[in-house]
Amino acid sequence: MKWFVHICLALALLTVGANAAHAETYQLSTHILDITRGKPAPGVDIVLFKMDQGKDTWSKVADGRTDKNGRVANFLPGKNNAGIYKLRFEIAPYFKAHNEPSLYPFMEIVFAIEGTGHYHIPLTMTANGYSTYRGN
């Protein structure tokens, strides 16, 4: 019976290790905090673009929608996505749903990724202003 427990534990550890080895990592995440309400902003569509510096044009890379915590955690798979990017936050529908007129139909944040580190680009906003920074 003791050998059976040891075999089960060994198989469980191998399964956990195999799943962790195959877990996808992402280099970019974001979240939105509505500072008027002091709460995350769920349900906001976000589009990620990458700049082609040779042509000075933008290409869509991915899109997502903020979860109940105002987050999108799965932009840019892998760890080597150097370049200039833009996150476009489609915030007008969010404020319209709260019966609040907004000065901005959308908000865009342009930033550069260098190296293999994680980039977290949060947005703090109201209907008439916003701020951003590099988070962790």
C-alpha positions as CSV (number, residue, x, y, z in Angstrom):
1,M,0.0,0.0,0.0
2,K,2.9,2.4,0.8
3,W,4.3,1.9,-2.7
4,F,0.9,2.7,-4.2
5,V,0.9,6.1,-2.4
6,H,4.4,6.9,-3.5
7,I,3.6,6.1,-7.2
8,C,0.4,8.2,-7.0
9,L,2.4,11.2,-5.5
10,A,5.1,10.8,-8.2
11,L,2.5,10.8,-11.0
12,A,0.8,13.8,-9.5
13,L,4.1,15.7,-9.4
14,L,4.9,14.8,-13.0
15,T,1.5,16.0,-14.2
16,V,1.9,19.3,-12.4
17,G,5.4,19.8,-13.7
18,A,4.3,18.9,-17.3
19,N,1.4,21.4,-17.1
20,A,3.6,24.2,-15.8
21,A,6.1,23.6,-18.5
22,H,3.4,24.0,-21.1
23,A,1.8,27.0,-19.5
24,E,1.7,29.9,-21.9
25,T,3.5,33.1,-20.8
26,Y,2.6,36.5,-22.0
27,Q,4.8,39.6,-22.2
28,L,2.0,42.2,-22.0
29,S,-0.9,42.8,-19.7
30,T,-3.2,45.7,-18.9
31,H,-6.0,46.8,-16.6
32,I,-8.4,49.7,-16.3
33,L,-9.4,51.4,-13.1
34,D,-12.3,53.9,-13.2
35,I,-11.1,56.3,-10.5
36,T,-14.4,58.1,-10.4
37,R,-16.0,55.0,-9.0
38,G,-12.9,53.6,-7.4
39,K,-13.5,50.3,-9.2
40,P,-12.1,48.2,-12.1
41,A,-13.8,48.8,-15.5
42,P,-15.1,45.5,-16.8
43,G,-16.3,44.8,-20.4
44,V,-14.1,47.4,-22.1
45,D,-12.8,46.3,-25.6
46,I,-9.0,46.8,-26.1
47,V,-7.1,46.5,-29.4
48,L,-3.4,46.0,-29.5
49,F,-1.4,47.4,-32.5
50,K,2.2,47.2,-33.5
51,M,4.0,49.8,-35.5
52,D,5.9,49.1,-38.7
53,Q,8.6,51.7,-38.2
54,G,9.8,51.4,-41.8
55,K,6.3,52.4,-43.1
56,D,5.1,54.4,-40.1
57,T,1.9,52.3,-40.1
58,W,0.0,50.3,-37.4
59,S,-1.1,46.7,-37.7
60,K,-3.6,45.0,-35.5
61,V,-1.9,42.3,-33.4
62,A,-4.7,41.2,-30.9
63,D,-7.8,42.3,-29.1
64,G,-9.4,41.6,-25.8
65,R,-12.1,42.6,-23.4
66,T,-11.5,43.5,-19.7
67,D,-12.7,40.8,-17.3
68,K,-14.6,41.6,-14.1
69,N,-11.4,42.9,-12.5
70,G,-10.8,45.2,-15.4
71,R,-7.8,43.1,-16.7
72,V,-6.5,41.6,-19.9
73,A,-3.6,39.4,-19.1
74,N,-2.9,37.6,-22.3
75,F,-1.4,40.0,-24.9
76,L,1.8,39.0,-26.7
77,P,2.6,35.4,-26.2
78,G,6.3,34.6,-25.5
79,K,9.0,36.8,-24.1
80,N,10.6,38.4,-27.2
81,N,8.2,40.9,-28.7
82,A,10.4,44.0,-29.1
83,G,8.8,46.9,-30.9
84,I,6.5,49.9,-30.6
85,Y,3.0,49.1,-29.7
86,K,-0.3,50.9,-29.1
87,L,-3.2,49.9,-26.8
88,R,-6.5,51.4,-27.9
89,F,-9.1,51.4,-25.1
90,E,-12.7,51.7,-26.4
91,I,-14.1,53.5,-23.4
92,A,-17.1,55.4,-24.9
93,P,-19.5,52.4,-24.5
94,Y,-18.4,51.9,-20.9
95,F,-19.2,55.5,-20.0
96,K,-22.4,55.4,-22.0
97,A,-23.5,52.4,-20.0
98,H,-23.0,54.5,-16.9
99,N,-25.0,57.4,-18.4
100,E,-22.0,59.6,-18.2
101,P,-20.8,61.7,-21.2
102,S,-17.1,61.3,-22.0
103,L,-14.7,63.7,-23.6
104,Y,-12.9,60.7,-25.2
105,P,-14.4,58.3,-27.7
106,F,-11.3,56.1,-27.0
107,M,-7.9,56.3,-25.3
108,E,-4.6,55.2,-26.8
109,I,-1.3,54.5,-25.1
110,V,1.8,54.1,-27.2
111,F,4.8,52.4,-25.6
112,A,8.0,50.5,-26.6
113,I,8.9,46.9,-25.5
114,E,12.6,46.1,-25.2
115,G,14.0,42.8,-24.0
116,T,12.2,39.9,-22.5
117,G,10.7,41.4,-19.4
118,H,7.0,41.6,-18.6
119,Y,5.2,44.8,-19.4
120,H,2.0,45.8,-17.5
121,I,0.4,49.0,-18.9
122,P,-2.5,50.1,-16.6
123,L,-5.0,52.9,-17.4
124,T,-6.6,55.0,-14.7
125,M,-9.4,57.0,-16.1
126,T,-12.5,59.2,-15.6
127,A,-14.8,60.4,-18.3
128,N,-12.7,63.5,-18.7
129,G,-9.1,62.4,-18.0
130,Y,-6.7,59.5,-17.8
131,S,-3.2,58.5,-16.7
132,T,-0.9,55.6,-17.2
133,Y,2.4,54.2,-16.0
134,R,4.4,51.0,-16.2
135,G,3.1,48.6,-13.6
136,N,4.2,45.2,-12.6
